Amino acid sequence: MADAGEFGLIARYFTRPTPSALLGPGDDCALLAPTPGKVLAVTTDMLVAGVHFLPDTDPERLGWKSLAVNLSDLAAMGATARWVTLAGALPAADEAWLAAFARGFFACAEAHGVELVGGDTTAGPLNLCVTALGEIEPDQALRRSGAQVGDEVWVSGRPGLAALGLAHLQGRVSLPEPWPRLCLAALEKPRPRLALGAALRSVAHAAIDISDGMLADLGHLARASGLAATLHLVQLPQLRELAGSGARYDADLRRLALECQLSGGDDYELLFTAARGQHNRIAEIAAELELPLWCIGEMSAGTPGAVQVLDPDGEPVEFARRGYEHFQAAVPDQAPHAHG
């Protein structure tokens, strides 16, 4: 009979070859050798059941997402992903659940060329913690603090879909087809933009991934750079086709889609700033990667961290909620939500 204890489960589901490590799983530590001339970029995130994901989330998709959200942080730094560790508290040794989770986790790892080199398991409420390690040349790292006055603000992909997927799961909206499939895929199987981050190393001045919401994360970047930012609604990818038009126009759905786009979070798209002179190069990167990149605003001198939103007529628009923050008073559409 197979060993169902901690070490048997690790050996069966989470031990794979690690050819780039000097020493992989099985000892007290992994031994890793970064590429000469490069520095390590290290990030850690937890995903807690009921806070970051619904407890009945498909385990294969959860396996993918638990790794993808960490790789997204590496992408925001422009780093190349290399290794990861995984620690998990599990309520029970459910081997069917573990097999599905491992399939999703290693599918993401293989898709992005990373190796699992260690970790830990324990009994407890479902909680997953991944540490991801990448590498980059020191002077190429994209930091939040590098934005400059006059920079354009850009965002990748279609932010807002993940939050719409959550709203659909929570019964706050009933999305018309094919939107449930698209939005749930964005929520449960995000795509870390590692190729984009690498392409932006010599192009962007600053970058951040969108986990807490576009307005909140743009505010984080602006604050770190000592600048203010302006975001233009007319320049956002507005998901107009979702709300329809004419007799089919749904104003409530349009409003929810905009709120999800601006403050929903859980997108794991990249938000970055670059000089106006890089506009054409960024358009080329979008074509090369077959990834939409949207110019949505600009950086300016002003109160550090302040983000002003302007409507198509140039008038300021206020939003009561700008993104997710742990330890705030709970609101219905905040949990489960973005990781911090």
C-alpha angles and dihedrals in degrees: 000000000000117000107256094186125108097275094043091053092048092049093047101044110017109034114098134153114283105194095168094055123084086217126006134188122337104058131076091269139010117241115222132179116202118215109272111265095023132100129219122255109202129187135172130195135172127214113201124192110250092017105056101013140013112262092238095052112139104268094221091056090043089054090054094045096047088062099033094059090056094046087053089064090053089049090054089057092047089243128151110239115236116155141008139191124207129206122180140180109209127192091213141358093258101171096191090053092046093049091052093045091050091050091056095042095051093042088060092043093051093045090057102034100248131139129216105231104172149332145146142253132208139167115261145089111332108278127151125197124186127185114198125196125198136163137228140162107271096240094048100059114121108226130187089236099062103082117123134206109273095024117143116237117228136183131193132227124350109316114198099044094098093052090047088053090053091048088052092051091048092051094243090124136012106221120210118237133305091021099079091060093046095045096044090050089053091049099043103029109033119180114232107224097225094142090052093048090052092048091052097054094102096026110050127063096203139002143184133176119241109244104130099037135293096264093045095047093044085053090052091052093045092049093050089050094047091239143110126236138212123208122196117213091203089063097050122103092253104193086230092163090063094060093043126212141255113005089356095056112127109196094186092052090046090053093048091048091053092048091049091049095050103036109005099097129187090099100118089202119139122254112194144163129225139168116273088245089068094059095103093044090053090051088053091051090052090054093045093051095036087231125132113242117189128201102217108164149325143262122244144169112276144093106347110253096012113139119192120196118207126196123223089276092054094253120139117257122201125214119193092207121044102174148313124307126174118237093028117128105282118259124186098250096046101073127095093018147122124345116245 
